[in-house]
Amino acid sequence: MAVANNEIQVQWDSGSNSKSVTAAGTATSDAFSFSATAVDAQVTLKADNASTPASGDTIEFYLLATCGDPDGASTDEYPVDSDDGILLAVLDTYANDPAVKTVGCPVAKGGKLHARSTASSNAITVSACINEKTVS
């Protein structure tokens, strides 16, 4: 039995490694897939303030996980936003800019990341990568 580490670069807007999230705005990444042999995963999240950070300039990251197609009528289905996602972390760019955090990530068939800004005036650029552990 061999264990391997695989990196998944999270893409935003069909191919970009990062996304600028406007003040009080949201952004959802492109869909990504975990390997069929994945048994564990961690995600590194980054938030970089576009200007001088102010108090309250935070980004909430959520996992919008899918286990497939629950009703068998279409393709894989995902939660839509933070209301139904799994909270992964809150990064505060006022305390640390850029803010970076690595946290555990549930393994599913696949997912998307959803970023929600609480900043009142600044755009914050988000990015992420996932490290999955696979067994073969």
N, C-alpha and C positions, 0 to 999 in steps of 0.2 A: 504494500500500500504506500503510495507516494502522496505527499501533500505539496501543493504548489500555491504560490501567491500570484494573483492576476490583477492588473490595474485596469479599471474602467474609467476613462476620462468622461465626465459628464459634459454633454454638449447642450448649448442653448441656441435657439433659433437656427436649427439645421446646420450645425457645424462649427459654431463659435465656442471657444472654451470658457467664455465669461459673458455676463449680461449686466448691463447697467439698469438698476431698479430705481425708478423715480421715487421721490419722497412720498410716503404713504401709498406706494404702489406695490404691485406684485409681479412675479415672473415665474413661469413654469418651464423646466428643462424639457429637452427632447426625451423620449422614452429610452430606457436602457434595459438590457437583459442580464440577469445573473446566469452563470454557467449551470448546466443541469447537475453538475457534481459539486456545486458550492455548498459549504456547510457553515460558513461564518463570513461576516463582512464588517468592515469599518469604513467610515466615510470621513474624509478631510474636507472641511468647509472653510471658505475664505470670504471675508467681507472687507472691501477696501473703499473708504470714503472718498468721494470725488473732490471734496474741498475740506476746509477746516472743520473737523467733527464738532458737533454740538451735543449737549446732554440730551439723551433720548434717541440718538442715532443708532438704532439697532436693526438687525435683520433676524427674523425668525425663519428657520429652515424646517421644512416638513418633508417626510417621505410619503409619496402617493404610490403605494405598493399595489401590485396586481398579482393575483394567483391564476389569472386566465380570464375566461369568458363565463361568468356565472350562469347566464341563461341560454348559452349555446346558440345565440342568434346573430352574433357578429364577431368582432375581434376582441382581443384583450381589453378589459375595461378598467379604468383607473378612477379613484376619487378625483373630484374636480379642484378642490382648494384646501386651505388649512382647516376648514371646518371638519373635514373627514380624513385628513392626513394624520400621520404619526409625527409628533414634535420630536425633532432630533436635537436641536440646540438653538440658543439665542446668542448671537454675537453682537457685542457692544463696541462700535468703532470709536466711541468717545473715550472709553477706557484703554483700548488698544487699536491702533490704526496702522496697518491692516490688522484685523482680528482673524485668527486661525484657530480652529478647534477640530480635534479628531474624536469621533464618538462611535459607539457600536451602532450597527445598522441591521435591522431584521432582513433575513434572506427570504426572498419570494421569487416568483417567476421573473419579475422585472419591476420597474418603477419609474417614477419621475421625481425630481426634486422641485419643491415649491418654496419660493422665497417671498417673505412679506416684510416690507419696510415699515418701521414706525417713525422714521425720520420726518421732521416737520418741514425741512427745506432742502436737504442735500440728497443727491443721487448717490447710491452705493453700488459698487460693482461686485457681483457675486461670482464664485467659481467653486468647483468641487471635483474630487476624484474619489473613487471607491477602490478599496483593496478587498478582494474576495479570496477566501481560502478554499481550494478545491481538493478533493480526494479522488484518486484513481487507483 
